[in-house]
Amino acid sequence: MKRLLLSKSRLAFLTLALSATMLGGPVQQASAQERALVIARDMDVNSLDPARAWCDTCQIYNTSVYEQLVTLDKDNKVQPLIASSWEVNKEQTQLTFKLDPAAKFSDGSPVEAKDVKWSFERLKNIKGNGAFIADPISSIEIPDAQTVIVKLAAPNSEFLNQAAAGFLGIINSDVASENGALADATAVDKDTSENWFLSNSAGSGPFVLASYEPNSELRLKRNENYWRKAPVLPEVIFRQVKDAVAQAQMLQSGSADIAMQIDPETAKTLEGSDVVVEKVPSYNFVYIALSPGAKANTVKLTPEVREAISIAIDRTSLIDFTVGGAGRAIASPIPLGFPGGDGHEIPAYNPDRAKELLAAAGAGDGFTLKSIYPDMNVYGVDFSLMMQKIQQDLAKVGITVELSPVPFANWREAANGDHIPLTAVFFAPDFFGTSQYVDVFGLSEGSVWAKRAGGEVDPSFINAETAKLREQALAAPSAEEAEKLWFEAGEQMAKARIIIPMVSPDLILAHSPSVKGVRYSACCNLPLAEISN
C-alpha cells in the first residue's frame, strides 16, 4: 500500500510567510516563450527505479519519463502507447503486442521487444512492491524486434489495464544493464543500479530526469528526442512542500503553478483569488477496520457487533466534519467508478438498532475498543479528527474508544503483530482494475487483511468465496459478466464488516489560471505531457 503522506497540523501554519527563496529560489525561464512548471507537493519518493518505485510521486515520474505498452484516456479506456496494437486470446492467457516502429528511447535508440521482455522480467525478479503486477506472467516470447507475446499463468482480463501501470514502464535495457541493472533471477540480490537511477533515466517518455535532491526537489526536462508529439513544457520542477497551507501560499505568490495536496479546508482560503480550484471525484478511499483476532479485544467482535459498529457511525456527518462535504460515501472497498464498485447500499446511520444488536450479542452494557491508527493527514482527511468523530458516535451506543495515533511504521508493526481492534487506513489504486481490491480486502486465507484482522486466531471471517469470484471475473468472456462477479465480491467484502469504508474524498486540483490540461488519471496520477502553462 502506498502513499500520500500529508501534513498533520496544517492549521499551525496559517500565519506562515513563505517566499520563493525559502522554497527553492526563483525558477529560471527556459526562454521568452517557455516557462518551467513548478509543482508543490509532499514528495514521497522511495526510488526512481521503475521496478522499485512505490509512491504517488513515483507514479507521475514513471509515466512521464518511462512509457508503458498502453495507457488510459480520461474515460479509463486503453489507448496505444509503445504498442500500436494488440491481440488477446479467447482464454485471456496470452497477449500479443505489436510495437510502434517509431518508438525510441531518449538516447535515440529504438524501443524493441527485448527491452519489453527485459523490463517485465526485471520487475518480477527485483521483487519490489510493484512486482505483483508481473507475477502472473509465466513467460515472454519475442519472435521479432516489434512483437512481444506475454503468456499468463491464469486467465487475467485485467492484464491489459495493468500494462498501463507505471511499474511496467519500458527501460532501455542496454543502457541500464551497463550501469548495474539485472533482469534475471539474481536481480533481487545482485542488481546494483538503484543509485544510478537516482541521477539518470533510460526511458522513452516525454521527459527525462534532470536532477533529484531527496526531500527538496525533483527536476524533469523535456525529452528532445521524444518520438511522439513533444510536450509543451520545457521543464517540470517538483518542490518538496509538506503542508497544504504552504502549498496554497505558493500558488498565491506565484512561486508554484500546481499544488497537489490541497485539502478542502485550505481550499477555502483560496476563494476570491485567481487560483483555479477544481474538485473531482477520486478513486482513493479511507476506511476503518476491525480485527476479531486482536489480542486486546475485550469482547468478541462477532458479525452482530461489527454490524452495530458500522451503523453507529454517522457517515454523512463524518464526511462533513472531515472534508467539508467534499467526498462521497462508499459502502464496499472497491472504488466508485471501478468495475463492481457502484450500486452497493450505504449502511444507514441507526444508533438505536446498533444498541439492539449489541444487547443481543451480550455487549449491551458497553465495552472498550482500543484504536491504534497512523498519525496522518491523507487525501485531506485528518485521521485524528476522523477518529475523534467516530469515538463520539460510538460513545452514544456504549462503546468507549481509546485513541492512540502513532507513526505509520509503528502502526504497521501493531497491525501485523498482535493486531488492532479498531484502526483507520487508506488505499489508492495501483492500476484501473478491481482484482487488487479483492486481493487486499477479500479476506481469503493468507490475504493482507485476513492476516491483519487476526484470521489465525479467529478464522470465522475467512472467506474462500471471494477468491473464487476473482478467478471467475478474470476469466469472464465479457466485461458485463465480469462486472457482475466483481459486484458480488464487493457485496461479500462489505457485509463482512471487517473493512468499513468511510469516505472517498474528492481530489482538489489547484493551479494557477495560466495552467491548462490538468487532470486526474487512474494510471498516471497527473499526466504531465498534457499540461501547458
Salt bridges, closest charged atoms under 4 A:
GLU34 OE2 - ARG222 NH2 2.94
ASP42 OD2 - LYS242 NZ 3.54
ASP49 OD2 - ARG52 NH1 2.60
ASP49 OD2 - ARG122 NH2 2.68
ASP56 OD1 - ARG3 NE 2.72
ASP75 OD2 - LYS74 NZ 3.42
ASP115 OD1 - LYS114 NZ 3.59
GLU121 OE2 - LYS117 NZ 2.72
GLU141 OE2 - LYS151 NZ 2.88
ASP174 OD2 - LYS114 NZ 3.13
ASP191 OD1 - ARG52 NH2 3.43
ASP191 OD2 - ARG122 NH2 3.04
GLU194 OE1 - ARG52 NE 3.58
GLU217 OE2 - ARG219 NE 2.53
GLU217 OE1 - ARG239 NE 2.96
GLU224 OE2 - ARG222 NE 3.54
GLU235 OE2 - ARG219 NH1 2.94
ASP257 OD1 - ARG35 NH1 3.06
ASP263 OD1 - ARG10 NE 3.12
GLU265 OE1 - ARG10 NH2 3.10
GLU278 OE2 - HIS511 NE2 3.09
GLU307 OE1 - ARG497 NE 2.83
GLU356 OE1 - ARG353 NH1 3.20
ASP375 OD2 - LYS8 NZ 3.94
ASP393 OD2 - LYS389 NZ 2.76
ASP430 OD1 - LYS2 NZ 2.76
ASP430 OD1 - ARG3 NH2 3.31
ASP439 OD1 - ARG470 NE 2.63
GLU456 OE2 - HIS419 NE2 2.83
ASP458 OD2 - LYS300 NZ 3.48
GLU491 OE2 - HIS344 ND1 2.57
GLU530 OE1 - ARG519 NE 2.82
